[in-house]
Amino acid sequence: MNKLLHCYLRKYILLFIGIVFVKLISAQSYFPGGLLRSKLNLWLDATDSSTLTISNGVVTRWRDKANSLQANAPAMANAPVVNNNLIAGKRLLQFQGNKVLLVNDNARLDPNSGFNVMQVVHLHNDISNSYTSATDFRVGTFSRGENPFTNVPIGTASIAVRYIQGVNDNRYRVGLMRNSSTVMIGFNNQRFDDLAGSTHLLENYTTGFTNGDTIVTTQLNAAAAINGNYKFVNSTQQLGIGNRPTLYASVHWSIGETIFTGSSLGKCGKKILNAYLFYKWQLQRNIPDDIATIFSPLDTIFTNNLIGIGMEGTTDSVNGSATNNGMGFQNVTTNGFLREAGDYLLAADNNANGTVPLGSSFTRWNRVWYIDKTDIAGLGGNLQVYFDFAAYGIANQLDTLNNRYYLLYNSRSATFSSDTNYVIPVVNTFRLGNTSQFHFTVNGLHLSDGYYTIVYANRNIGIAQIPRLGSFPSIDLPSLRAPRLAAGFAGNTYNYLQFNIDSINYSIQRFKIYVSINGGATTLLDSVLGNTFFYAHYQLINGFSYSYRIKAVYASGIESEFSNAITLIPTAYIPTWRTLPQYAGARSVMMEASQPLPTAPYKFQFENITTNSTSTWLTSSQFREHNLLQGQTYNYRFRVMDTIHGNITTSGWSTAASVSIVDSAKGGFTYKFAFIDNNSIAPPNGIGPTTYNPLQIDTTGLRFIKHVPPPGVHPRIYCNPEDSMDIKWRLTNTASGRALAKYIHANTVLLQLGAGVFNGNANYNRDTLGVAIISNQGFSNVKPWYDSLALGDIGVLHNFNNLWGGASGRLAAQLAHEAFECWLYKGTIDPVTNTSYVTRAEKLARAITIWCTKALADNNNPLSFQNRDRIANLQMAMIYDFLYDQMTTAQRDTVRKALLAIAPTDISDLNLHNTPSYTATSNWATFGYEIMATLAVEDEIGYTPQHAFALQTYVRIVLNFLNYGMYEATGNMVECLGKNQLNAALMVALAKRGYSMLGHPSIRAFATKFWPAIIQPFGYSMVGSDLLGGTGLNSAAYGGWRDRIFDIIGLKWAYPRDNTIDFVWKNFVQRAHAGSSGSSHYYFYQDAFRTSLSQPTYWNHLYAPAFIT
């Protein structure tokens, strides 16, 4: 059966999700899951007959049990009936046609700190599967005069459930939706983990019997609270439980219980409430594993008044459940039971009352609880188990002056008349003042799944009088993993230690550090907090041997075994370079010192030996020097000291390194490969070292390549600012350049004019052979989104919240074309559109700043490498690079901050890369899209050593691919064809930065042996999709594969006079044959730039104007 939730609103809101509000009355002693009444805004429970007013066989009023709100039928004709024959004989209210109960507006219906909605519903067999007529069940409601049939919102936007044009796919859809948005935040009758859209509404269906009985659970996090114009129920409105009374779109369904909380309860609160509903309504047949794991009673009687505490993270926990149902739990703040995500303690009772004798001397409560404990780490922790004698109806039996009270446990017998009874050891017992509440403080280690109650007798009677009493068994703690000393470093009179806890998946309170000096006894040196993974040991004696080990303390008295040992001997060591002195712009150098431990508190001092000048002590490991002489060679060295203890820790000077001030080098620069150690490729990969030395390349045939300009000078990814005149000349005076310029310009003209005004037959939309460049204006047109973005992202249907209908990459790719032209033609007027490129640049800068500002403020989808598409990844990097000089400082700072947030900082951000040796035999390693943001903001404000290390790691991966993923003799790749590419254009960009691999023998073989060998005899395309598989289903004339355009352009640029590469270039690129992109005669630039629009996650082809020849 279909599972369902339904919501409705207009001047009242009909929430057929059945939102329920609870008001506590004085006699109320239990609330769902053990929650405090203050957390409940509405609780409608049809099983409690005292909450129902029945007249003439129909329910005219349903009273909320938390706050005494009233849900009233507007007329007798609208009143639902009671149905007892649906779920385990329990009472539900049946709604069909115009049946509804309305709750008047109340502050509790307008939560502004998030909310939870939970409901038990039954869908009847006669519900419609069709959406073809207006009388069928519709998802949604009418808010403030909204037209229910045209789906057009009228008036101020509010969160409301809307009518959605359905399709006949047998799915019911119910939920909340922002008016003026197509984003649904709600449910359908298939399970989804998250239909949150931009508001992060977390949803799941949990299904009981297959007849359609369903628990619906909804949560809106506090971070996305409904407030202001987005209140759950707007003032003067009513909330409806059931169907709309007039103009209704009806569904036949019954509601058993609805719970509405005024705050988000987190994952653990949802689990506990789900468990309460499952067991109360006997829907256990298909109970989800995550619920059954935290509560599975041995006896089906124990399903009443379920309570619980739990934790799914420090900010997602329910710590107290003392709700006067007779028993409750309270976690202890210090050394408490709730330590790890997944820790739970749940209990439900047998619904008994009164007391019964236990043996001849003791009394026990007749009410017994089954407790189910989930202790992820098995470390226990303290909690309080409460008993409330007044709530149980025997307040006079709490007499701590004359009686002693004990917590009794039996693993199998709920009557404590068989098996063994145990008295649980307690830390203490406590009566709360002169009240009727009494609690035991116990360690969770001493609690096991089973039956519990409270027993008591006169103080003079010992526990030996309890029948079947056993000695409480000792508790065996789990085997606790030890932390690892991952690294150490010996400096001048100090040692550094780095801790690693990757193998430990539970919390650590603190670390204990132990030391043995010169082989002596091991003694406790110090203790640090469990979130500290670095330790410095000072004031040591150089030459002495210090051996260290550590322990992890998990709780008071609970700690791991010793870690591995690291032995360090402090000395006045000689530091080493991370990157050698290097050219970094006209008359400038930049260098970087190594940091043996990245988090260590170092200072660095650099010396120019040639000029006998020394820097101050710097906290940065990077050093730049300017105003040097062109053609002069300079020698540098550096030293370090600890920032805490200063001069006495100063190291010796490093070895001297030299740099010559030049602006270009044949084949590019290689100095940044100083970090490479070819012997670092080792098992388990079994590859072994390579003989290739990346610092010494064969430059035969390579062109002179300029160095990248200094940080903060743009453009710098593929070209330098001074290259603009040369690029203009090539785009004007070469055949391929003119073709490329026409393609870029056609797209920027469309961006200015928009679809409809743009004339597909005009010369600006014809390539150099007269073929139309843009044939589908609708797909390529992003002008409406761009215009609304530049005005503050005012789009109604398409905006940042839904990433312009999922087309943000296409939008950014077109804006990248715009940025390129604004840079290249700065200060001129576009003769086609009669628009100023300066004015256009101002609009573009404003638009991308608004985009990045919104992305940076989005805490629900925070920017990261994994979330890089929130700002279109490499497209935004190219826009920033070309537009930099026409942005304000504040605009640059905003966009740079966003790019830094998506730039990789960890090896895990790099796909298909294997640590620790960073190898990859897949040619996906050369895609390069991962590092484009890095290249745009390299060494600018906010750029960290982690960013630099990720770039270095990526380059190492590409180098290893050339070493181990290709056959040097033939240039073919181990993975064979399919996605063969080297991304030669990106390799030129890396060569500008000191990472040149252009002279690698694998690249030469790929360009001069592999390519010409697979060109068809009649030219144009390559031999098919795979050398081992022929042409597949494609005609031999078409082939199945063409090399990536960035390879042919990049290598033609790098090897300008190589006859073999010219042969490939002429056959594959420069043939003047028009055709579709599926033809062997297609225009390279059209195919290339189409992929930047259709696959903007991976491709941006603005290297083409930089390198086209």
N, C-alpha and C positions, 0 to 999 in steps of 0.2 A: 504493500500500500504506500501511497505517497505520504511523506512527512511534511508538516506544514506549520507555518507561522504567518499570521496576517496582521497588518496594521492599517488603521484608517484615521484620517483627520480632516476636519474642516473648521468651522467655528467651534468645533469640538474635535478632539482627535479620537478616532476609532482605532484602538490598537488591538488587532485581533491576535497579535503576538500575545495578547493577554497580559499586559503589564499589570502587576499587582502591587498594591501599596499596603503596608502593614502598620497599623497603629496598635500599640500595646495597651490593653486594659489591665485593671488592677489584678484580676485573677490570672492573667496570663503568666505562665512560668517557663515556657519553652518557645524558642524561636529557631527557625530552620538552620541546621548545621551547627547550632550553638552560638550563632551570632548574637551580638548585643542588639537590643531593640533599636538603638540609635542608628544602626546601619541600615535598617529596613524602612523603606518609604511606603511600601504597600505589600500586603500578603493576603491573598484570597485563597482560601482552602475549602473546597467543596466538601471534604470529608467531615468537616465540623458543622453539624446541623445547626448549632447555636448561632452561626453567622448568617443563616439564610432566613429570609421572610417569605413564606409561601402562602399564596392566596389563590383559591380556586384552581389549585393544581399547577400554578406557574410561580416562578421565583420573581418577586417584584423588587427585592433588595438583597444585596450581598455585602456583608460588612467585612471590612478589612481588619485583620487581627493584630496589626501592629500599631496603627494610629487612629482606628475607628473611622476611617473615611467610608463613605457610602457609595456603592454602585447601584443606581436605581433605574428601573425600567421607565422610559418616558411615558409609556401607556401600557395597559394590560396586553394590548395586541403585540407589544414588543417584548414581552417577558419570556425568557427561556423556560424550558422544562427540566426536571431532574431525570437523569438516566442512571440506573444502578447496574446495568447489564453489560458494561463495556470493559472495564479493567478490574479484574479480581473482586467484583462485587462492590467496588467503591463508588461513591457518589460523584457524578460529574454534572455540569450544566450544559444542556444541548442547545446549540444555536443553529437555526436554519432560516433562510429567508431574511426577514427584517428584524430578527431577534437581537436585542442589545441591552446592556446595562451601562449607564453613563455615570462617570465620576466627575463632579464639579471641579473646576480649577482650584488648585491648592499649591502652596509653595513647594510641597514635597513632590509635585509633579514636574518641577523645573530644576533638576539637579545640575550643578555647575562644576562638579568634581568628578565627572565620569559616572557611569552607572552599570548595573547588571540587570538583565532581564532573564528569568528562567520560567519555563512553563511546561506543564504536562498537557498534551492535547491528544484527541482521537479524531481521525478523519474517517468519515463514514463512506461506505462502499459506493454510494450514489453520487459522489463528487464528480464533477465534469472533468474530462481530459481535454476539452477543446477551449480555445480562446477565440472562437470565431464570431461570437456575438456579445453585445454589451451586457447581456444578462448572465453570462458566464462569470465565474469567479475571476476577479481582477486583483492584481497585486497593487496595492497602493491605496491612496485616499485623496481627498480633495482639501487643499490647504488655502485658506483665504481667497476663496472664489476661483480656485484653479479649475480649469475646464477638465473634466475627467476623461473626455474622449479624444481630445487633441493633444493632451500631454504638454500643454503650454502653461507655464507658471504665470500667475498674475499677482502683482504686488510684491511686497518685500520678501526677499529670499528667506526661507526658514528651513530647518530640518523637518521634513515631513515625509511620510510615505507617499509615493506617487503612483499613479497609474502607469503601467509599462505595457507597451504593445507586445503581447506575447506571441510565441510561436507554438504550434501544436506538437510539443516534444514531451508531453506528459510530465512536465516539471511545474510544480507550483513555486512561485517566487514571492517572497514576502520580505519586507525590510524597510529601512529608512533610506531616504535619498535626499541629497541636497537639491532643492529646486534650482533650476538653471544648471544642472549638471547631469551628465549621463552616468555618473559613477554610482553604482548600487552598493549600499553598505547593509548587507542583510543576508538572506538565506535563500536557498532553494532545497529541494528534497533530495539532493545528492550532497555528500559531505565534502566540504572544502575547508582547508585550514584557515584561510584568511580571505575574506571578501572585503577587506577594509577600505580599499580605495585610498584616498588621501587622509582619511580620518582614523585609520587603524582600528576599525571595529573588528574585534576578534570574535569569530563565530564557530560553533560546531554543533552538529546534530548528534545526539546520542539516542539510539533507537532500541526500544525494548522488543515487544512481540512483533511478529511480522504482519499483524493486522493493522498497523498504522499508528499504534500508540507510540508517542514520541515525547522526549524531553528536548526542548529547544533552549539553547543557552546563548546568550549574547553578552558581550562586554564592550563598553567604550572606555578606553583608558583615560585617566585623569589628564594626561598630557594633551588629549584631544577633547577636552570636556565640551559639552554642549552648553553654550552660554550666549548672552547677548541676543542677536538675531537668530541664534540656532538653538533655542531652548527646546526641550523635548516636547513640551506642550505649551503653546503660547498663551499668554494671559487672556482671560475671558473665554477660553476654549474648554471643552470637556474632553475627557478621555473615555473612549468607548471600549467595552469588553464585549466582543462579538462582531456582528455585521452592521453595516450602515442601515439606519431605519428607513430612509427614503432614497430613491434613486440608487438603491444598493446593488452591489455586485456580490452575490451571495455565495457562500460555500457552506456545506453541511458538515459541522464539526462540533466537538464537545471539549470543554475545558475542565480540568480537574483542579489544577493549582497554578497560581502565578505568583512569582516573587520578583519584586522590583527593589533594588538597593540604590541608595543615593550616592554611591561611590563605587569605583571599580575595585573588585576584590582580588584581582590578580589570578594567575593560573591556579594557585593552590585553593583560593576561595571557591573558584568555579568547580574544582574537583570535589571539594567537600560537599557543596550544595548538590552537585550531580549525584554523589553517593546517597545523600539524604533522599532525593527524589526517586532514584532507582529502587532502593530498598523499601521505601514507604509504599510505592505504587506497584511493587512486585514485578518490575520490568527487568529482572536479572537475566532472563534467557539469553539476551545478546549483549550483556554488559561489556563495555569496552575494557580492554586490558588495563588501561591506566587507572580506571576506577576499581576494578576487581583487585588490583595489586595493593591498594591501600586499605581495602575493607572487604573481607570475605568471611562472614560468620559461619560457624559450624552448624548452627541451628537457625532455621528460618524464622523462629520466634523473635530472634534478636535483631529486629529491624526498626524499632521504635525510637523516636526522639534522638536521631543520630547527631552526634557532636564531633568536633575534631579540631586539631591544630595542625598546621603544616607549613612547609617552606619550599619555595621554588627559587630562592635567591634572596639576598638581604633585603631587597625592596619589595619582594613578593611573598608575603607570609601572613598567616593568621596565628597570632601568638597566644590568644586567650579565648577560652570557651567556657566561662563560668556563668551559665545562664539560668540558674535556679530550676533546672529540671530535676534536681536532686543530686546531680554530679556534674563536674566540669573539669577542664584542664586549664592550666596557665603556665606558659613557658617562663623559665627563669632567665633574667637578662644576662647575668654573668655565668659562663660555663653552662648555658642552657642546653636543653635537648635538641632544639632546632638549630643544627649546625650546617648541614649540607642540603643542597637542592635535592628534593625528593624525600626528605624526612617528614613523616606523618604519624599522628596518633589519633585514631578514630574509635568511637565507641557508640553502641546502641543498646537499648535495654529491652527487658521482657515485658514491660508495661505492668508489672505487678505492684502491689501496695502492701503496706503494713510491715510487721516484723514476725520472725519465726525463731524458735529456740535453735541453738546450735550446741548439741550436747546437753549437759545438765547445768552449765553455768553461764554460757555465752548467748547473746542475742545477735542475730544478723538481720539486715534488711532483706525483705522478700524480693525487692527489686535488685536485679543482677545485671551487670553490664558485660557485654563481650567487647574486649579491647583488642584492636589490631594495630600492631606497631610496625612501622617501616623505618629502619635506621640504616641509612645508606652506608655509612662508614663503619657502623658497628661500635661506635665510641660512646654511646649513651649521652649523658648530660642531664642536668637537673630540671625538674618540672614539679608543679604542685597539682595534686589531685584533690579537688574540692568535693565536699558533701554538704548539702544544705538541708538541715533537718526540718526547717519550717516549710520549705517548698515541698518536702516529702510528707508533710502533715503530722509530724511527730516532734515538734520543736522542744517539748518538755523532756525528750530523751537525750538531749545534748547536755551532759553534766560532767564537765572535765574535772571538777573537784573530787568526785567520788568514783568516776569510771575511767578506764583506759580504753582507747580506740585503736583498732588495727585494720590494715588493708589486707583482705584475704583473697587468695588466688587459687584457682584450680584449672588445669589445662584442658580438662575434658568434661567435668561435671558441673552443670549450672546450678545443681542443688547442693553441691559440696558433700554429697553422700557416697561418692565412690572415688576411686583413684586417690591421689594425694593432695591434701590442702597445704598451702604455704602461707606464712605471714611474710609480707614483702618488707625487706629492710628499708628503713626510712632515714633520711638525714635529720628531719625534725618533724614534730607535729605542732599545730598552731590553731588556736581558736581566734577568730577575728573579733576582738573586743568582746562585747556582751551580746553578739549576734548569734544567729543560728548556723553560721558557716564554720566549718572545720576543715583544715586541709593537712595532707601529708606531703612533705617534700621528699621526692624519691629520685633516684638516678635511673634514667631510662634503661641502663644496662640490666636493671633488676626487673624490668617489665617484659613479659612475653605474651604472645597471643593466647587468649583464653578468657576465663570468666572471673569477674571481680565483684566484690561488694565490701561493705564496712561491717565489722563485728566489734562488740564491746562487752565488757563485764566489769564487775567491781574491781577496784585497784588491788585488792588483796588476792585476786585469783590470777594465777599464772597462765600463760598461753598453752601449757601442756594439757590443759583441760579441753582444748579444741580438738574435736575428733579428726582422726586420719591425718594428723599433722606430721609433716616431714621436715627435715633440716633443709634450710634453703641452700641450694647448691652454689658452689663458687662459680664465678663468671670468668670464662676464658676470653680475653681480649683478642681481636683479630690480629693477624700478622700485619704489622704496620710498615709500610715502605719507608726506607730511609731516603733523604734528599741526596743530591749528588753535588760534589765539588766539581763544577764544570771547567773552571779555569783558574789559574793563579798567575801572579806576576810579582817578581822580586825586583824592587827598586833600591835606591840608595837609602839605607836604614829603614825601609818599610816593605811590607808585603801586601798585595791585594788578593782577595778571594772573590770568586763569582759562584753563586749557588744556582742550582737547577732543580726544579720540582716537576718536570714534564711528566714523570711517571706517577705522580701523586694527584688524585682527583678529588681530594677533600681538603678542608681548611686546616691551616697551620696557625697556631697561636704565636709561636716564636721559635727561633733557632738558638741552639746552644753551640758555641764554638769552643773546641778543645785544641790544645797545642802541646807538642812535645819538643823540647829544645835539645839539640845535639844528642838525640836518642834517649833522653831522660824520661821521667814519668809523664804520662798524659794527664793534664789538668784542665779544669774549666777556665777558659780565658774570658768569655763574655757571653752575653745573651742579647739578641736583637729581635725586633718584631717580625712576625711571620710574613709580612709583605715587603721585607727588605732582603734583597738578593745580592747585595754587595757588602763587603766588609774590608776595612783597612786596619792593619796592625802596624803601629808606629814605634819609633824610638828603639829600633833594633840594632843589633851589632852586625855589621857587614862581615860575611864569612861564616857566621853561625848558621846551623841547619835548623829550620823550623818546619815541623811536620804537623799538618792540620787535619782535623776531622770535625764533622758537625752532626748534630741530631736535630730532628724535628719534634717539637712539643705540640701535641694535638689537643690536649686538655690537661687539667691539673692531674699530675701523676701518670699521664699517658704519653709516652714518647717513643720514637723510633729507635732502631739500632743505629750504630755508627755508620756514617757515610764512608765512601772511599777516602783514602788519604792523599794529600798533596804535600810534597816537600819543596820548600823554597829557601834559597840562600840569597839574602840581600847583598847587593853589590852596586858600585857606581857604574851601571851598565851603559852601553853605547846604543842609543836609539836608532831606529831605521826609518827610511822614507816610506810613506804610503804612495805618493805620486811625486816623481822627481820635478825639479823646477822646469817650468814649461812656458811657452809663449802663450799669452792670454790677451793679445790685442797690441796695437801699435805701441812700441817702446815699453811694454809691460811684461811682467812674469807673474806666475802664480804657482805655489807649491803646497804640498800637504804632508804633515808629519803623521806617522802611524800612531795609533792608540792601542796598546796591548789589550786593554779592557775598555770598551767604549764608554762605560759609565763611570770610569775612574776620575777623580778630581785633579786633572792635570792643568798646568800652564806650560806655554811653549815660548821659546825665544829663538829667533832666526837671525843669522848673520850673513851679510854679503861680504865674503872674504875679499873679493876684488876691490871693493870700495872702502873696506874696513868700517862698515856701518852695521849697527846691531839694533834690532827692534826692542821694544819694551816686552815685558812678559804678557803673553796673550792667552785668553781662555779658549780662543779658536785654534784648531789645529791647522787652519789654512792661513797662508801669508801671501800678500800681493805687494809688488813694488813697481812703481811707475817712473816715467821720465828717464828711461834708460837709453843707451845709444844704439841706433840701428847698426847691425853687423858686429857688435861687441859681444864677447863671451864673458859670462859672469859665473862665479863659483859661490855656492851657498852651503851652509851647514846649520844645524839646529840642536837644541837640547831641551830637556823637560824638567819640571819639578812638581812635587805635590803641592796643591794649593793650601792644604791645612797646616803643614809643618815647614813650608817655605824652603829657604836656602840650603838647609842641611840635607835636603833630599835631592839636590840638583844632580842630574845625570852628567855623563861625559858628553862631548860633542859627537854628533853623527859623522859619518863619512861625508866628504865634500862631494857635491854634485854640480855640474855645470849646465848652462843653457846659452844658446846663441840666439840673439834677437833677430828673427826673420819673420816675414809675413806669409810665406807659403813654403810648401815642401812637395817634392815629387811623390805622388801617391798619397799625400797626406802625412799625418803625424802618428807616431807609435809610442810616445813616451809614457802614456798612461798604462801600458801593458807591463810596467815594472813589477806589478803585484803578482804576475803569473808565475806559478811553479808547476811545470809540466809533470812533475812526479806526484802531484796531488791527485791524479786520476788513479784510483786504486780499487781493490775489491770492496763491495761485492759486485761491482760492475764488470770486473775482469777485463778491462780495456787495456790498461797499461799506459805508460807515458808515450807522448808523441815526440817526434824529433823536430817539429816545426818550432822555430823561435819567433814569436810575434814581434819582438823588438827589431828584427832584421828582415825586411821584406824585399822582394825582388821588384824594383820599380820600373822595369823595362816596359816601355809603351804607355805608362801612366802619365796623366797630365799633372801639372803643378796645381795643388789644391790649397786655397787660402784657409788660414786658421779661423775658427769661430771668433767673433768679436768678444770683447770683455762682457761679463755679466751686466745685464741692464741695458745692453745695446741690441736693438732689434731692427729687422728680422735676423734670426740667428739659427733657426732649425736647419734649413737647407741652403740659405744664401745670406749674404751680408748686405748691409745698407748700401754700400758702394756698388753693388752688383746691378742696381736698378737700371742704369743706362744700357748695360750690356743686354739685360733681359728685354728691354723695350726694343732694342735693335733686332734681336732674334725673333721677337713676336711680329715684327714689321717686315723683315727682309728674308726670312727663310720660309720655305713652303710649309714645313711642319709647324713652324712657329705661328704663321698666319692662320692655319687651320685651328690650332689650339686657342689662339686669341679669340677667334670667332665663337668657339664653343663657350668659353668662359663668359664672353660678353652677352651672348644670347640669354644665359641664365640670369645675369645681373639686370638685363633689361626687363625680363619677366618679373624680377623682384621689385622693380620700380613701377611697372605698369599694371601688373596683375593680369590674371586670366580674363579674357574678353576684350580688354583694351589691347593686349599683346596681339600683334598680327602675325599669324603663322606663315603667311605668304611673303612677309616683308624680307628685305635683304638681310636684316640683322638676325633672322632665323634661318639663314641659308649658309651652308658651309662653303668652302672654296670651290666645290664642284656643283653647287646649286641644290644640294640635298637638304631637306628640312632637318634642323638640329633638334628642336623640341616638337614632338608630334603629339604628346599628351600633356597639354597645359595644366589640366586638373591635378595630375600627379606631381608635377614640378612646381606648381604655384604655391608659395608659402607666404605671399604678401599679406593676407589678412592676419595671420598669426604674428608676423613680424611687426606690423603696424600696431596691433593691440599690445604686444610686448613692450614696444618702445614708449607707449603711453602709460605704462605701469602694469602691464599684464592684465588688461581689463576684459579679456575675452570671456564670454559666458559659457559657451560649450567647449571651447578649447583654450587651455591655459596651462601654466606650469603644473597645476595640481594633477592633471592627467597627461602631462607631457605632450600637450597639443594632440590628443587622441592617439598617442603612441608614435607620433611623427617628429619627435624632437630632433632626432639625428638628421632627418632630411632638411628640417629647418636650419639647423646649424651648418650643414654642408653648403647650403646656398649662401648663408651668411659668410662662410669662409671665402667663397668666390668674391663676394662683395668686399671683404677685408683686403683681399689681394689687390683688386682694382683701386681701392681707396689709397693703398700704399703706393702702387706703381704710378698712378695718375694724379697724385695729390696736387691740389692747387689748380686743376683744370676743370673744364665742363664737359660732361658726356654729350656729344653732339646728337645722339639718338634720343635721349630722354630729356635733354636740356637741363640736367641736374648737376649741381656742384658736388664734386667728390669730397670737399671739405665738409659740406653740410651733411652729406650722406655718412661720412665717418662719425660725425657727432651723434647722429641718430643710432648708428650701429653700436658705438661705445655705450650709449645710454641703455640700449636694449640688452646687451650682454651683461651689463652691471646689474640691472634689475633681475635678470635670470639668475646670476650667481648669488645675488643677495638672498633671493628666495630659497635657493638650494642650500645655502649655508645656514639658514634659519629653520630648515626642515628637520626637526629632531626625530620625527617618526621614520624618516628615510635618510639618515645622516650620510653626507658625502664620504665615500671611501673608494678604494680601488674597485671593490665589488659593486659599488653603487655609482661607478663612473659615468654611466649613461644618463644620470640625472642632469649632467651638464654636457652631454654629447661627446664626452671623452676627447679623442684626438681632434675633433672638429673645433672645439673651443680652444685647444692649444694652438691651432693654426690661426684662428681669429686673433687671439692675443698676440701672436708673433708678428702678424702683419699690421695690426692696428695700434700697436704699443705707443708709437710716437704721437698718435692723435687722441690719446686718452689722458684724462687728468690723473694726478697722483692717486687720488682716492679711488678712481675707477680701476687703475692698475692694481692697487692693493687688494681690492675686492676680488677681481678675477684671478689674480695670482693666488690668493688664499684658497679659492675653490680648486684651482689646478693642483696646488700642493696637497690638498686633501685627497685627490684621486690618484696622485702619482704613487707608484708602488714604493713601499718601504720595507718589504719583507720578501724573502724567497717564495713564500706561499702565494704571493701575488702574481708570480710568473708561471704561466701554464706549462705543463708537460716538462717540468724541469726537476731533475732528480738530485736531491741532496744526499750526502755532503759533497759529492764531486761535481755537481752541477752539469750533468751530461744530458744530452738529448739527441736521439737519432731521428726525431721527427722534424720535418721541415716546417711544421707549425712554429718552431722556435724562432723563425726569422720573420714572422708576421710583423712584429715591431709595434703594434698598436699599444702595447703595454707602456712603452716608455716615451710616447710623444709628449705627454704632459710634463714629464721630467725634462726633456730637452728644451721646452719652452721657458721653464723657470729656473734652469740650472744655475746654482750659486747665487740666486737672488735672496732677498729677505725671506726668512722662513724655511729655506732649503736646509735640510738636516743631514748629518752623516748617514742616517738610515736611507734617505733618498739617494745619496751618492753611492752607498754600498749596493743598493738595489740595481742602480744603473750598471755598476761594475759587474755585478753578478749576471745581469742580462748579457752583457758583452761577452763574458766568459762562456755563457751557454752557447752563443752564436759561434764563438771560436771553436768550442768543442764540437759543434755540429759540423763545421768545416773540416775539423780533424778526423772525426769518427763517423759522421753521417753521410759522407760522400766518397765515391771512388775517384781518387786523384788521377788515375790513369785515363779515365773516360769522362769525368765530370758528371756522371750519373749519380743519383742519390740512392742510398740504401733502401729508402722507402719507395723508390721508383716513382713513376709519374702519378698524376692525380692532382696534387696541389704543389707541384714543384715550383719553388721560388726561393730566391736568396734575398730579395728586397735590396737590390744593389743601390737604389736611391738612398735608403736609410744607411747603407754602409758608407756612402760618400759623406753623409751627415756625421757619422761616427768618426770617419777619418779626419774631419775638420777639428775634432775634439781630442785627438791623441789616441784614438782606437782604430787605426787603419788596418783593415784586413784585405784591402783591394789587391794586394800582390800575392795572396794565398794561392798555392797551386790548385786547390779545388775550384776556386773562382775562375782561374784562367782556363782550366779544363772544361768547366761548365760552359763558358762563353765561346771557346774556340774549338772544342771537340764535340761536346754533346749537342749543342744547338744546331750547328750545320749538318750533323749526321742525321737529324730527325726531320729536317725540312722536306716537305713533299717535293718530288722531282719537278713539279710544275710551280713550285713556289707557294707563297702565301702562308699556309697553315702548317702545323706540325703533324707528326705521324699519328694521331689518335690519342685515346685517353690513357693508354698504358702500353709501353713497349712490349709487355708480355701478353697484352690482350688485344692488340690490333686496334682497329678503328671502332670497335663495338658496333652500335646500331647506326653510326653516322656514316655519311658518304665519305669516301676517301678524299674527296675534294674539300670537304669541310674539316675533316679531322675531328677529334674530340677534345682537344686541348690546345691552348695557346699560352705561351709564356706570359707571365704577368708583365704589364707594361712598365712597372717600375724597374724591372730588370733590364729590359732592352734600352730604356732611356738612361738609366743609371750607368750601365756598363758602356754604352756608347759615349757618355760624357767622360767616364773615367779613362777609357781607352780611345781617344779621339781619332787615332790613325791606324787602328788595327784592321787589316783588310778582311779578316774572317768575320769580325764583329760587324764590319760594314756590310758584308754579304747577307748576314742575318737581318740587319737593320733594313736594307733595301727590299729584301723579299717579304719581310713581315710587316713593315711599318709604312714605308714611303710609296708603295704602289698606289697609283691614283685610280683606285676602283671603288665605286660606291656600293653599298649594300647594307643589309640589315646587320644587327649585331650578332645574328646567328650565322652570317655568311663568312666564308674564308676571306672575303675582300672588304670586311668592315673597316671603318675608320678607327684607328687605335684610340684617338682622343675621345671619341664619342663613347666607346665601350668603357674606357677607363673612368670617365666622369660619371657615366651612368651608375657604375658600382658605388661611387661615393654617395649617390643618392639612395640607392636600393639597399646597400649594405654599409651604412655610415658608421657602424660600430667598429669596423675594421679598416676602412679605406678613406684616405683623403689624398687626392692626387695633385696637390699644388707643388709637389716636387717637379712636376712636368715643366712649368715655365722656368724654373730655376735651372734645369739641366737640358732642356730641349735644344737640339743642335740642327 
